[in-house]
């Protein structure tokens, strides 16, 4: 877990005691050396289903990992939005030599209040669903639907819930329990939970906001074989 160039245990603890935004500002320069960055073995298959498009938006773009692989698929623009200025600064630096000719735009903003209307052929979001509370998921998906053109696609990766009693089940439920206690006793909150936006629960959420939903399984290599690529097309 602790890469030589990644954050120390103490730095991770300081992050966990900060607000969500401030925590990511603190860890941004070392974020790509943590296990929390979505790996290329997942990003590649996700973007591989997209094909060539005019424009794409990555919501909660972080340090720009998804934007880097999206850019060669875009003919005009690839946009990232994140609320952490530290992460955006890292994205700007890391995208400076990204392949492709599409214009790169980085926007500081709230994923629950996307400032876009009918602009994008593709919206992606990776590794960010745990920052969206269940009561905010409708707002989150509504904003994505609003940002897409008719026929545009929301493409992301999720999984089914781990088997009850499995190692993944215990780890995710244990982490969530710790975070709930932390957020009950400390302020400001740090919003990060596992077991969110899972398949098939997310199917009904997407349909409710005007999407036709398809999935592709088996695209990601081990150890990410449980990953499900969801393609939600705006009606």
Secondary structure, 3 states (H helix, E strand, C coil): CCCCCCCCHHHHHHHHHCCHHHHHHHHHHHHHHCCCCCCHHHHHHHHHCCCCEEEEEEECCCCCHHHHHHHHHEEEEEEEEECCHHHHHHHHHHCCCCCCCCEEEEEECCCCCCCCCCCEEEEEECCCHHHCCHHHHHHHHHHHHHHEEEEEEEEEEECCCCCCCCHHHHHHHHHHHHHHHHHHHCCCCCCCCCCCCCCCHHHHHHHHCCEEEEEEECCCCCCCCCCEEEEEEEC
